[in-house]
Amino acid sequence: MSILTVKNLSHGFGDRAIFKNVSFRLLKGEHIGLIGANGEGKSTFMNMITNKLEPDEGHIEWSKRVRVGYLDQHVVLKNGMTLRDVLRGAFQYLFDLEEEMNEICNKMADAKEAELEALLEDMGNIQDILTHNDFYVIDSKIEEIGRGLGLTDIGLDKDVNDLSGGQRTKVLIGKLLLEKPDILLLDEPTNYLDEQHIEWLKRYLQQYENAFILISHDMPFLNSVVNIIYHMENQSLDRYVGDYDNFKQIYEAKKLQLEAAYKSQQQEIAELKDFVARNKARVSTRNMAMSRQKKLDKMEIIELAKEKPKPEFNFRKGRLSGKSVVSTEGLIIGYNEPLSKPLDIYIERGQKIALIGANGLGKTTLLKSILGEIPSLSGTIELGDNLDIGYFEQEMKEANYNTCIEEVWTEFPSYTQYEVRAALAKCGLTTKHIESKVVVLSGGEQAKVRLCKLINKETNFLVLDEPTNHLDQDAKEELKRALKEYRGTILLICHEKEFYQDIVTEVWNCEDWTTKIC
């Protein structure tokens, strides 16, 4: 049975086409991975099937009474709400039903016999729904999901306004899982999760009975939970049965087959054209030439997909820094309350360090404290001599209405327009992306604009906060290569072990010094 049917969908932004006549179907119990390079339209597709965006053409049809749960990273959590309040909100429709049942009870006191029978039936139906959906064990369900995602460690009575980005994502995922929808729509759920809770979510999705659609650039995670792949490329959407590894094998085989057929056809076309050109003027061979021309005219031409520009990240190295890059004494970081024990940190020139640990332990706070963006609660921080620091923040703070050209040109005013365009193109952005406003780009494309500014700056100390978030596989692999070759110092926050383990010389687990774990 098809839960969702999409037919002949087309959409674009301005003169930039995203989809062209694509179709899609979701069957009961399917675990779908929606994959494709940055900017191919995966999040746009999600916004269309949830009616947040209207397609230019096409038809989207959900089966009746399907409950859809969508992980929306941009949803606003009200100030003053606790984690428990948000999680209990997953059961709001059940609380509404309980209220309706209480009103029925009140009506029954004065109801006549005929009306009483109908009220009893309604009440019985509501009671069945409440029981089936675990209404009477809500608090234990909240505790169970809270433990799995590490929310009980944060404190379920904590104000949502005090959460880090990763903690906020955990709350949204927790609420979504508690809702037990008929279909889950997950757009990069692992971006802000730590390794421990990515593993928990992986196990949960492996055992999930209902259907889901998952967008993720974390390929080991995606590969372990999906059984269908939809690949988005060059305005089309193709279905593959199996996991990501199976998709790769079939995709590469199809690509080689198409390239062989293309070469064979091009050779045939050249031979036919040559024969027509040599023989169309001679009376004795004119009919043969016309026959070959007809064959050419009727031929269905094979076209190869346009190769996507692959990013090329080469960091510009600054001058040689002093031997000591960062040293702290008795450093305590935090905002209103301490997040760390007193820290005596020493980072030496050439070290490459990964900061790991659960969300909310103060990893980003430590980076910002070292860079002087926020004051420490106590202790001292001393930066070394001759530092040229390059900082990649986890997220852009607000919508950016500059074009990509303006964004880079502002940072490097001495560049010519040609140099700006060339720098952006090297980061894997097309001409249409380069001329677009940053705000309309996908998360991965925006990250490439920010990386463009970073790699063109002369640095000897890179401070990187989750740089792989939103990046597609090609961009991740290229960034990994560039960081391995970088000759300066690196301080990196990353939750993807496959990414950082071949780059860094040391791994610092923030759970060793946080005040948030007893």
Backbone torsions as a table, in degrees:
resi	resn	phi	psi	omega
1	MET	NA	131.6	-178.7
2	SER	-84.4	121.7	177.2
3	ILE	-81.1	-38.5	-178.2
4	LEU	-136.6	132.2	177.2
5	THR	-127.9	124.9	177.7
6	VAL	-119.1	127.5	-177.5
7	LYS	-127.0	131.2	170.1
8	ASN	50.6	49.3	-177.3
9	LEU	-83.2	129.8	174.9
10	SER	-133.0	142.1	179.5
11	HIS	-161.5	151.5	176.7
12	GLY	-156.7	167.8	174.4
13	PHE	-118.5	111.5	-174.9
14	GLY	63.3	-127.0	179.8
15	ASP	-95.5	11.6	-178.7
16	ARG	-102.2	107.3	-179.4
17	ALA	-77.3	135.2	177.7
18	ILE	-101.8	-52.9	175.4
19	PHE	-122.5	154.0	174.7
20	LYS	-140.3	105.0	172.8
21	ASN	57.9	47.5	-178.7
22	VAL	-94.5	149.8	177.2
23	SER	-128.6	157.4	-172.3
24	PHE	-158.7	145.4	172.4
25	ARG	-142.6	145.7	178.8
26	LEU	-122.1	121.9	-179.8
27	LEU	-102.2	159.3	-178.2
28	LYS	-55.9	130.5	175.7
29	GLY	82.2	-3.1	-179.7
30	GLU	-73.6	138.7	175.6
31	HIS	-111.0	100.6	-169.6
32	ILE	-101.3	131.5	169.7
33	GLY	-100.8	120.7	178.2
34	LEU	-99.5	110.7	-171.0
35	ILE	-123.7	165.4	179.4
36	GLY	154.5	162.5	-178.7
37	ALA	-66.7	164.5	175.4
38	ASN	-55.0	135.2	174.9
39	GLY	86.6	2.1	179.8
40	GLU	-77.4	-17.2	174.1
41	GLY	112.2	21.1	-177.1
42	LYS	-64.8	-49.5	179.7
43	SER	-68.1	-33.9	176.5
44	THR	-61.3	-42.1	177.9
45	PHE	-60.7	-44.7	178.0
46	MET	-59.9	-41.8	-179.7
47	ASN	-65.6	-30.3	178.9
48	MET	-74.0	-43.9	-177.4
49	ILE	-73.6	-12.7	174.8
50	THR	-103.4	12.8	175.6
51	ASN	63.5	23.4	175.0
52	LYS	-86.7	-15.9	-178.9
53	LEU	-142.0	136.7	-178.8
54	GLU	-92.9	127.5	178.4
55	PRO	-72.2	156.5	176.0
56	ASP	-67.8	-41.0	178.6
57	GLU	-145.7	159.3	173.6
58	GLY	114.9	177.9	-171.8
59	HIS	-135.0	130.5	178.1
60	ILE	-121.9	123.6	-176.9
61	GLU	-134.0	120.3	173.0
62	TRP	-93.4	146.6	173.0
63	SER	-69.9	159.6	-172.9
64	LYS	-66.8	145.2	174.0
65	ARG	58.5	33.9	175.0
66	VAL	-89.3	128.5	176.8
67	ARG	-94.7	120.0	-175.7
68	VAL	-107.7	130.8	175.4
69	GLY	-112.6	124.7	-174.2
70	TYR	-120.4	122.2	175.1
71	LEU	-78.5	102.6	-178.9
72	ASP	-107.5	110.3	-177.1
73	GLN	-65.6	-17.3	-173.1
74	HIS	-99.9	5.4	-179.9
75	VAL	-64.6	144.0	-177.8
76	VAL	-93.3	127.0	174.9
77	LEU	-97.1	129.4	-174.9
78	LYS	-69.5	136.5	174.6
79	ASN	-61.8	144.3	179.5
80	GLY	94.4	-16.2	177.2
81	MET	-81.1	145.0	174.0
82	THR	-94.6	168.9	175.7
83	LEU	-57.4	-41.2	-179.3
84	ARG	-62.3	-39.8	178.6
85	ASP	-59.9	-45.2	-178.7
86	VAL	-64.1	-44.7	-178.5
87	LEU	-66.4	-38.4	176.8
88	ARG	-66.4	-24.2	176.9
89	GLY	-61.9	-20.0	176.8
90	ALA	-63.1	-23.9	-176.2
91	PHE	-105.6	17.9	-175.1
92	GLN	-57.6	-38.9	-178.9
93	TYR	-65.8	-27.2	176.8
94	LEU	-76.7	-37.6	175.3
95	PHE	-63.2	-37.6	176.8
96	ASP	-63.0	-40.3	178.2
97	LEU	-66.3	-38.3	177.7
98	GLU	-62.0	-41.2	178.1
99	GLU	-63.1	-40.6	178.1
100	GLU	-63.6	-39.3	179.0
101	MET	-65.3	-38.3	177.6
102	ASN	-64.6	-38.1	177.7
103	GLU	-65.6	-36.6	177.1
104	ILE	-62.6	-42.8	178.3
105	CYS	-58.4	-41.4	179.4
106	ASN	-65.3	-39.7	179.8
107	LYS	-67.4	-31.0	-175.8
108	MET	-63.9	-26.4	-178.2
109	ALA	-61.5	-34.6	-176.4
110	ASP	-111.3	7.5	-173.8
111	ALA	-78.9	148.0	173.3
112	LYS	-80.3	169.5	-172.4
113	GLU	-58.8	-44.6	-178.8
114	ALA	-64.1	-42.9	-179.5
115	GLU	-70.3	-34.3	-178.1
116	LEU	-61.6	-39.4	179.9
117	GLU	-61.5	-43.5	178.5
118	ALA	-65.5	-40.3	179.7
119	LEU	-65.5	-39.6	178.0
120	LEU	-63.8	-38.9	178.7
121	GLU	-65.1	-45.2	177.2
122	ASP	-59.2	-44.3	-178.4
123	MET	-63.6	-40.8	178.0
124	GLY	-62.9	-40.8	178.5
125	ASN	-63.2	-44.1	180.0
126	ILE	-64.7	-41.6	179.6
127	GLN	-60.1	-41.1	178.2
128	ASP	-62.9	-42.5	179.9
129	ILE	-63.0	-44.7	-179.3
130	LEU	-62.1	-43.5	-178.9
131	THR	-67.0	-44.8	-178.0
132	HIS	-63.1	-31.4	-176.7
133	ASN	-100.2	23.7	171.1
134	ASP	62.0	30.8	-175.8
135	PHE	-61.2	-34.0	-173.6
136	TYR	-87.2	1.8	174.9
137	VAL	-129.2	31.7	-177.0
138	ILE	-56.0	-48.0	-175.0
139	ASP	-63.0	-38.3	178.7
140	SER	-69.9	-34.3	176.5
141	LYS	-64.8	-41.6	178.4
142	ILE	-62.4	-43.1	178.7
143	GLU	-63.0	-41.0	-178.1
144	GLU	-62.9	-50.2	178.4
145	ILE	-66.9	-38.8	179.4
146	GLY	-59.8	-41.7	178.0
147	ARG	-66.4	-43.5	-178.1
148	GLY	-59.8	-37.5	-177.7
149	LEU	-97.6	4.5	178.4
150	GLY	78.3	14.4	-178.0
151	LEU	-75.3	-30.0	178.5
152	THR	-67.8	-27.7	175.7
153	ASP	-67.8	-34.8	178.5
154	ILE	-71.4	-39.6	-176.4
155	GLY	112.3	113.4	-175.3
156	LEU	-69.1	-13.3	179.2
157	ASP	-98.7	11.0	178.5
158	LYS	-76.9	144.6	178.0
159	ASP	-69.2	134.1	-177.7
160	VAL	-63.8	-20.4	-179.5
161	ASN	-69.4	-17.5	-177.1
162	ASP	-96.7	10.4	-174.5
163	LEU	-87.8	149.3	170.4
164	SER	-77.8	172.3	-179.9
165	GLY	-59.3	-42.3	180.0
166	GLY	-67.4	-40.3	178.6
167	GLN	-64.4	-39.5	179.4
168	ARG	-61.6	-43.0	178.1
169	THR	-61.8	-40.2	179.0
170	LYS	-61.1	-40.9	179.6
171	VAL	-63.6	-43.7	-179.3
172	LEU	-65.1	-40.3	177.1
173	ILE	-65.5	-43.5	179.6
174	GLY	-58.7	-45.6	178.8
175	LYS	-61.2	-42.2	-178.6
176	LEU	-64.5	-43.6	-179.1
177	LEU	-68.0	-34.4	178.1
178	LEU	-68.3	-27.9	179.5
179	GLU	-68.3	-20.4	-179.2
180	LYS	46.5	56.3	-180.0
181	PRO	-70.5	165.2	177.3
182	ASP	-69.8	-25.6	177.8
183	ILE	-145.1	134.1	175.2
184	LEU	-99.7	134.5	172.6
185	LEU	-115.4	113.0	-172.9
186	LEU	-119.8	114.0	-179.6
187	ASP	-104.0	101.1	180.0
188	GLU	51.1	58.9	-176.3
189	PRO	-67.7	-21.7	-175.5
190	THR	-88.0	-3.7	-173.7
191	ASN	-54.4	-38.1	-174.2
192	TYR	-115.5	13.8	180.0
193	LEU	-95.8	147.8	174.8
194	ASP	-81.8	169.7	-173.0
195	GLU	-58.6	-42.1	-177.1
196	GLN	-60.2	-41.1	-174.2
197	HIS	-89.4	-18.0	166.8
198	ILE	-64.3	-41.8	179.3
199	GLU	-63.3	-40.9	178.9
200	TRP	-64.4	-44.6	-179.7
201	LEU	-64.0	-36.3	178.2
202	LYS	-60.3	-47.8	-179.8
203	ARG	-63.7	-39.4	-179.8
204	TYR	-61.8	-46.5	-177.7
205	LEU	-70.3	-31.7	177.1
206	GLN	-62.1	-32.9	-178.1
207	GLN	-97.2	0.9	-174.4
208	TYR	-70.2	125.7	-174.3
209	GLU	-79.6	-31.7	-177.2
210	ASN	-84.2	178.8	-178.1
211	ALA	-83.8	154.2	169.6
212	PHE	-149.9	156.2	171.8
213	ILE	-118.2	125.2	-174.5
214	LEU	-121.7	125.7	168.3
215	ILE	-101.3	126.3	177.9
216	SER	-158.5	143.0	171.6
217	HIS	-102.7	4.2	174.4
218	ASP	-88.3	89.3	-169.9
219	MET	-64.5	-40.1	176.0
220	PRO	-59.8	-40.4	178.1
221	PHE	-64.5	-51.2	-178.5
222	LEU	-59.8	-43.8	-177.0
223	ASN	-60.8	-29.3	-174.7
224	SER	-84.8	-10.5	-173.6
225	VAL	-122.0	-12.0	-174.3
226	VAL	-104.3	156.6	174.0
227	ASN	-125.5	-1.9	175.0
228	ILE	-137.2	138.8	175.1
229	ILE	-116.2	131.7	166.5
230	TYR	-111.8	120.4	-176.5
231	HIS	-103.9	123.7	-178.5
232	MET	-102.6	118.3	-177.3
233	GLU	-158.4	135.7	175.8
234	ASN	49.3	49.2	173.8
235	GLN	69.3	10.4	179.4
236	SER	-121.4	165.7	-178.1
237	LEU	-136.9	113.9	-174.4
238	ASP	-115.9	140.0	-176.1
239	ARG	-98.0	134.9	176.6
240	TYR	-131.8	129.9	177.2
241	VAL	-83.8	131.3	-179.8
242	GLY	119.3	-175.4	-178.5
243	ASP	-87.0	-172.9	-175.5
244	TYR	-66.3	-39.4	179.3
245	ASP	-60.5	-42.2	178.9
246	ASN	-64.6	-41.5	177.0
247	PHE	-57.8	-45.9	-177.3
248	LYS	-58.8	-43.6	-179.8
249	GLN	-62.2	-49.1	-177.6
250	ILE	-65.9	-42.4	-177.9
251	TYR	-62.2	-45.9	-179.9
252	GLU	-64.8	-39.1	178.6
253	ALA	-64.7	-43.6	178.8
254	LYS	-63.2	-39.1	-179.4
255	LYS	-64.3	-45.2	178.3
256	LEU	-64.5	-39.4	179.3
257	GLN	-63.7	-43.9	-179.5
258	LEU	-65.5	-41.0	179.7
259	GLU	-63.9	-39.4	178.3
260	ALA	-65.8	-43.0	178.8
261	ALA	-64.9	-37.6	179.2
262	TYR	-63.7	-46.0	-179.9
263	LYS	-63.0	-42.7	179.9
264	SER	-62.7	-43.2	-179.1
265	GLN	-67.9	-40.6	179.6
266	GLN	-62.3	-37.1	177.5
267	GLN	-66.4	-41.7	178.9
268	GLU	-64.0	-42.8	179.5
269	ILE	-60.9	-44.7	-179.7
270	ALA	-61.2	-41.8	-179.7
271	GLU	-67.7	-40.7	178.9
272	LEU	-64.5	-44.6	179.8
273	LYS	-63.0	-40.5	179.2
274	ASP	-62.6	-43.3	179.6
275	PHE	-63.4	-44.5	-180.0
276	VAL	-61.9	-44.8	-178.1
277	ALA	-62.1	-36.6	-176.9
278	ARG	-82.2	-22.7	-169.5
279	ASN	-118.5	-7.1	-175.1
280	LYS	-69.6	-24.0	-177.1
281	ALA	-87.0	-17.2	-178.0
282	ARG	-89.6	131.8	-176.7
283	VAL	-60.6	-40.4	-174.7
284	SER	-68.9	-25.0	-176.2
285	THR	-117.9	6.3	-175.7
286	ARG	-60.0	-43.2	-178.2
287	ASN	-63.6	-39.3	177.4
288	MET	-64.1	-39.9	178.6
289	ALA	-64.4	-41.0	-180.0
290	MET	-65.4	-37.9	178.3
291	SER	-61.9	-42.4	178.9
292	ARG	-69.8	-34.3	177.5
293	GLN	-64.4	-39.9	177.7
294	LYS	-63.0	-39.7	177.4
295	LYS	-61.7	-40.9	177.3
296	LEU	-63.2	-43.2	-176.9
297	ASP	-65.0	-34.1	-177.1
298	LYS	-86.8	-11.3	-174.1
299	MET	-66.0	132.7	175.5
300	GLU	-86.2	109.2	-171.7
301	ILE	-73.6	130.4	175.1
302	ILE	-81.0	131.9	177.9
303	GLU	-119.1	134.3	175.7
304	LEU	-85.7	142.4	177.8
305	ALA	-64.0	143.8	178.1
306	LYS	-66.3	133.8	178.3
307	GLU	-68.9	129.6	176.3
308	LYS	-73.4	140.1	178.1
309	PRO	-64.7	129.6	-179.9
310	LYS	-91.9	138.0	-177.9
311	PRO	-68.7	153.6	177.3
312	GLU	-136.9	106.0	-177.3
313	PHE	-104.7	115.9	174.9
314	ASN	-130.4	108.7	-176.7
315	PHE	-72.9	134.0	176.2
316	ARG	-80.4	123.0	-176.1
317	LYS	-85.9	134.8	177.0
318	GLY	-84.5	-166.4	178.7
319	ARG	-67.2	171.4	179.7
320	LEU	-75.3	127.1	178.8
321	SER	-81.7	170.5	172.9
322	GLY	-66.7	165.9	-177.6
323	LYS	-63.7	-41.5	177.0
324	SER	-87.2	124.5	180.0
325	VAL	-99.0	-50.0	176.9
326	VAL	-140.2	133.7	170.8
327	SER	-138.1	136.7	178.7
328	THR	-127.1	155.0	177.6
329	GLU	-136.7	118.8	178.4
330	GLY	60.5	29.1	-175.3
331	LEU	-72.4	124.9	172.8
332	ILE	-119.0	121.2	-177.7
333	ILE	-103.8	160.0	177.9
334	GLY	152.9	-174.8	177.9
335	TYR	-115.4	-94.3	178.3
336	ASN	-81.1	-24.0	179.6
337	GLU	-139.3	155.7	-176.5
338	PRO	-64.6	140.5	173.9
339	LEU	-105.3	-10.9	-176.8
340	SER	-139.1	157.3	166.2
341	LYS	-73.7	168.9	177.2
342	PRO	-59.1	129.1	-173.8
343	LEU	-112.5	129.1	171.1
344	ASP	-112.2	95.1	-174.9
345	ILE	-106.6	142.1	173.2
346	TYR	-136.4	121.5	176.6
347	ILE	-116.5	125.6	-176.5
348	GLU	-103.9	152.2	178.1
349	ARG	-49.9	131.5	177.0
350	GLY	91.9	-12.3	177.0
351	GLN	-69.9	145.7	174.5
352	LYS	-126.3	111.4	-168.9
353	ILE	-118.9	133.0	172.8
354	ALA	-102.9	129.8	172.8
355	LEU	-96.2	122.8	179.7
356	ILE	-126.7	171.3	179.0
357	GLY	134.8	167.8	-176.4
358	ALA	-62.6	160.5	177.1
359	ASN	-63.2	147.3	173.9
360	GLY	84.8	6.0	-178.9
361	LEU	-86.1	-12.5	177.0
362	GLY	110.5	18.7	-178.5
363	LYS	-63.2	-51.3	178.9
364	THR	-65.8	-37.2	178.7
365	THR	-61.3	-39.0	178.2
366	LEU	-63.3	-45.5	178.8
367	LEU	-58.4	-47.6	-177.2
368	LYS	-67.2	-31.9	177.3
369	SER	-68.7	-43.5	178.7
370	ILE	-61.4	-39.5	-178.2
371	LEU	-80.6	-4.6	179.0
372	GLY	79.3	14.7	179.9
373	GLU	-77.7	-28.1	173.6
374	ILE	-133.7	147.9	-179.2
375	PRO	-75.6	147.4	173.8
376	SER	-81.2	161.0	-179.6
377	LEU	-78.0	-32.7	174.3
378	SER	-166.2	171.2	-178.4
379	GLY	89.4	-178.1	-176.6
380	THR	-125.9	150.8	174.2
381	ILE	-127.8	127.8	177.5
382	GLU	-123.7	120.3	176.2
383	LEU	-90.2	145.8	-177.4
384	GLY	-73.1	179.1	-178.4
385	ASP	-81.5	153.4	173.0
386	ASN	56.1	39.5	179.1
387	LEU	-85.8	131.5	170.9
388	ASP	-116.7	100.0	-169.6
389	ILE	-94.1	133.9	171.6
390	GLY	-115.0	123.8	-173.7
391	TYR	-118.3	126.0	174.2
392	PHE	-110.3	111.0	179.7
393	GLU	-78.5	155.6	-178.1
394	GLN	-61.5	-42.5	-178.1
395	GLU	-141.4	153.5	170.9
396	MET	-72.7	140.0	-171.9
397	LYS	-74.2	-31.0	-177.5
398	GLU	-152.2	166.7	-179.7
399	ALA	-59.6	135.4	-175.9
400	ASN	-112.4	114.0	-176.1
401	TYR	-97.2	8.0	170.8
402	ASN	-70.5	152.7	166.5
403	THR	-74.3	163.8	178.8
404	CYS	-59.8	-38.7	179.5
405	ILE	-61.6	-47.9	-179.5
406	GLU	-61.9	-39.4	-177.2
407	GLU	-62.0	-43.7	-179.0
408	VAL	-78.9	-38.2	-178.8
409	TRP	-62.5	-36.4	178.1
410	THR	-61.5	-36.8	-179.5
411	GLU	-76.2	-33.1	-176.8
412	PHE	-129.1	73.3	-174.3
413	PRO	-64.7	-18.9	-179.4
414	SER	-79.7	-12.2	-180.0
415	TYR	-71.6	147.8	168.8
416	THR	-79.6	165.4	178.2
417	GLN	-60.9	-36.7	178.8
418	TYR	-60.9	-42.6	-178.9
419	GLU	-66.8	-37.8	177.7
420	VAL	-63.9	-47.9	179.9
421	ARG	-61.5	-41.1	-179.3
422	ALA	-65.5	-38.5	179.8
423	ALA	-65.1	-42.1	179.6
424	LEU	-69.3	-39.3	179.2
425	ALA	-62.9	-37.1	178.8
426	LYS	-64.2	-21.7	179.1
427	CYS	-89.6	8.6	174.1
428	GLY	91.6	18.5	-179.7
429	LEU	-101.4	138.2	179.6
430	THR	-83.2	171.1	179.4
431	THR	-57.1	-41.9	-179.4
432	LYS	-65.4	-38.1	175.6
433	HIS	-63.5	-46.2	-174.5
434	ILE	-60.3	-35.0	-178.2
435	GLU	-88.7	-6.2	-179.8
436	SER	-83.0	161.4	172.1
437	LYS	-73.3	145.2	-177.2
438	VAL	-58.8	-36.4	-174.2
439	VAL	-63.1	-25.5	-177.6
440	VAL	-90.5	-4.4	-179.5
441	LEU	-79.7	158.9	174.8
442	SER	-69.9	167.0	179.4
443	GLY	-57.6	-39.3	179.6
444	GLY	-67.9	-39.4	178.8
445	GLU	-67.8	-38.5	176.6
446	GLN	-63.4	-40.1	178.1
447	ALA	-61.9	-36.4	179.0
448	LYS	-67.8	-34.2	175.6
449	VAL	-64.7	-43.4	179.8
450	ARG	-66.6	-37.9	176.2
451	LEU	-66.7	-33.7	177.7
452	CYS	-58.9	-44.1	179.2
453	LYS	-66.3	-35.6	-177.1
454	LEU	-72.1	-44.2	-174.9
455	ILE	-73.5	-20.6	179.7
456	ASN	-90.4	-0.6	176.2
457	LYS	-95.7	138.4	177.4
458	GLU	-73.5	120.0	-177.0
459	THR	-134.5	156.9	169.4
460	ASN	-131.1	0.0	177.3
461	PHE	-143.7	110.1	-179.9
462	LEU	-99.0	128.0	175.9
463	VAL	-116.0	109.7	-168.7
464	LEU	-122.5	120.0	-179.2
465	ASP	-107.4	102.3	179.8
466	GLU	51.4	57.8	-176.0
467	PRO	-69.5	-17.5	-176.7
468	THR	-85.6	-10.6	179.4
469	ASN	-54.7	129.3	176.8
470	HIS	78.4	-14.4	-176.7
471	LEU	-75.1	139.1	176.5
472	ASP	-75.9	175.8	-171.7
473	GLN	-62.5	-42.8	179.8
474	ASP	-60.7	-44.5	-178.3
475	ALA	-66.8	-38.9	178.4
476	LYS	-62.2	-46.3	-178.6
477	GLU	-63.2	-39.1	179.8
478	GLU	-70.1	-39.7	177.7
479	LEU	-64.1	-39.7	178.3
480	LYS	-60.9	-45.2	178.7
481	ARG	-59.4	-45.8	-176.8
482	ALA	-64.7	-39.2	-179.3
483	LEU	-72.2	-31.6	176.1
484	LYS	-65.2	-35.9	-178.0
485	GLU	-84.4	-14.5	-176.7
486	TYR	-62.8	132.8	-174.9
487	ARG	-95.9	-2.4	179.1
488	GLY	-90.8	-160.2	-178.9
489	THR	-98.9	144.1	-179.0
490	ILE	-131.5	133.4	169.7
491	LEU	-122.8	115.4	-165.4
492	LEU	-128.6	131.0	167.8
493	ILE	-102.4	127.1	-179.6
494	CYS	-158.1	140.3	178.5
495	HIS	-100.8	-2.1	-178.3
496	GLU	-99.5	101.4	-177.7
497	LYS	-59.7	-37.7	179.9
498	GLU	-60.1	-26.3	-179.3
499	PHE	-82.9	-51.7	-169.2
500	TYR	-85.3	-20.9	-169.6
501	GLN	-64.4	-26.6	179.2
502	ASP	-92.9	-1.8	-177.1
503	ILE	-99.4	-45.7	-166.4
504	VAL	-87.8	158.5	175.7
505	THR	-97.5	-20.7	-179.7
506	GLU	-144.7	150.6	173.6
507	VAL	-121.1	123.9	177.6
508	TRP	-107.2	119.2	177.8
509	ASN	-90.2	114.1	-175.5
510	CYS	-68.1	-12.8	176.9
511	GLU	-68.1	-15.9	179.9
512	ASP	-75.0	-22.1	-176.2
513	TRP	-126.9	1.0	-178.6
514	THR	-74.2	155.4	173.4
515	THR	-91.5	-3.2	-173.1
516	LYS	-87.3	-8.2	176.9
517	ILE	-124.1	124.6	-178.0
518	CYS	-79.5	NA	NA
